[in-house]
Amino acid sequence: MFANTLTLTINAVAKTLVRVNQDSYGSEYKFSDDVEKISMVIRHSTDKVKGLSVNRHNVFMERTIFATPTVPAKYWSCTTTLRDQEGSGPSVLLQTWIGFNTILLALDDGLVVGEN
């Protein structure tokens, strides 16, 4: 189980998310102040894919900047799903994820404006 708090850094500003719910298969974390709210849900499950048992690890984050009298509210979300065949061990999945992140970071601006 993760800690009761997780620190998320956005644009060099750290936000401490507090765990507000936890069950056998997931956790939910939240941050809120006068400017914004952030929620993050971590879930785990097992699926059947092509006849194989596959572990699924999903993280979903939402961020909302509250409206002001002169600026409308802003909303963003991010999600990631990692899957590995049951019994394969986490180290290869982690190595694959690190490699995938390398590509995402290299494509950053183009990816978010819709290039392909």
C-alpha positions as CSV (number, residue, x, y, z in Angstrom):
1,M,0.0,0.0,0.0
2,F,1.2,3.5,-0.8
3,A,1.7,6.2,1.9
4,N,-1.2,8.2,3.3
5,T,0.0,11.1,1.2
6,L,1.5,11.4,-2.3
7,T,3.4,14.5,-3.6
8,L,2.6,15.5,-7.2
9,T,4.8,18.2,-8.7
10,I,3.3,20.3,-11.5
11,N,5.4,23.1,-13.0
12,A,7.9,22.9,-10.1
13,V,5.1,23.3,-7.5
14,A,4.6,20.4,-5.1
15,K,1.0,19.4,-4.1
16,T,0.4,16.9,-1.3
17,L,-2.5,14.6,-2.1
18,V,-4.1,12.9,0.9
19,R,-5.5,9.4,0.7
20,V,-9.3,9.6,1.3
21,N,-10.3,6.1,0.4
22,Q,-8.6,2.7,0.2
23,D,-9.8,-0.8,-0.5
24,S,-8.4,-4.1,-1.6
25,Y,-7.9,-3.0,-5.2
26,G,-7.3,0.7,-5.1
27,S,-6.8,4.0,-3.5
28,E,-8.1,7.6,-4.0
29,Y,-6.1,10.7,-3.2
30,K,-7.2,14.4,-3.1
31,F,-5.8,17.9,-2.9
32,S,-7.8,21.1,-2.7
33,D,-7.0,24.7,-1.9
34,D,-8.6,28.0,-2.8
35,V,-7.2,27.8,-6.4
36,E,-7.5,24.2,-7.5
37,K,-8.5,20.6,-6.8
38,I,-6.7,17.5,-7.8
39,S,-7.9,13.9,-7.5
40,M,-6.0,10.7,-8.3
41,V,-7.3,7.2,-8.3
42,I,-5.1,4.1,-8.4
43,R,-6.8,0.8,-9.3
44,H,-5.6,-2.8,-9.8
45,S,-7.5,-5.6,-11.5
46,T,-7.0,-8.8,-13.4
47,D,-8.4,-9.3,-16.9
48,K,-8.4,-12.1,-19.6
49,V,-6.6,-11.0,-22.8
50,K,-6.3,-13.5,-25.6
51,G,-6.9,-16.3,-23.0
52,L,-4.2,-15.0,-20.6
53,S,-4.6,-13.6,-17.1
54,V,-3.3,-10.1,-17.3
55,N,-2.8,-7.7,-14.3
56,R,-4.0,-4.2,-15.0
57,H,-2.6,-1.2,-13.0
58,N,-4.5,2.1,-13.7
59,V,-3.8,5.6,-12.5
60,F,-6.3,8.4,-13.3
61,M,-5.7,12.0,-12.3
62,E,-8.0,15.0,-12.7
63,R,-7.0,18.7,-12.1
64,T,-9.4,21.6,-12.0
65,I,-8.3,25.3,-11.6
66,F,-11.3,27.1,-10.2
67,A,-13.0,30.0,-12.0
68,T,-12.4,33.5,-10.9
69,P,-14.6,36.6,-11.7
70,T,-12.4,37.2,-14.8
71,V,-11.1,33.7,-15.8
72,P,-13.2,30.6,-16.5
73,A,-12.4,27.3,-14.8
74,K,-9.8,25.0,-16.5
75,Y,-9.8,21.2,-16.5
76,W,-7.2,18.6,-17.3
77,S,-7.0,14.8,-16.9
78,C,-4.3,12.1,-17.4
79,T,-4.5,8.4,-17.3
80,T,-2.1,5.5,-17.7
81,T,-2.7,1.8,-17.7
82,L,0.1,-0.7,-17.2
83,R,-0.6,-4.4,-18.0
84,D,1.5,-7.5,-17.5
85,Q,0.8,-11.2,-17.7
86,E,0.3,-12.8,-14.3
87,G,3.5,-14.4,-13.1
88,S,5.8,-12.3,-15.3
89,G,7.1,-10.1,-12.4
90,P,7.1,-6.4,-12.2
91,S,10.7,-5.5,-13.2
92,V,10.2,-6.0,-17.0
93,L,7.0,-4.0,-16.9
94,L,8.8,-1.2,-15.1
95,Q,11.6,-1.2,-17.6
96,T,9.0,-1.1,-20.5
97,W,7.2,1.8,-18.8
98,I,10.4,3.8,-18.4
99,G,11.1,3.3,-22.1
100,F,7.6,4.4,-23.0
101,N,8.0,7.5,-20.8
102,T,11.2,8.4,-22.7
103,I,9.2,8.5,-25.9
104,L,6.3,10.5,-24.3
105,L,8.8,13.1,-23.0
106,A,10.5,13.4,-26.4
107,L,7.1,13.9,-28.1
108,D,5.7,16.2,-25.4
109,D,4.7,19.4,-27.3
110,G,3.8,17.6,-30.5
111,L,1.8,14.9,-28.7
112,V,-0.4,17.4,-26.8
113,V,-1.2,19.4,-29.9
114,G,-2.3,16.4,-31.8
115,E,0.6,15.6,-34.1
116,N,1.0,12.1,-35.4
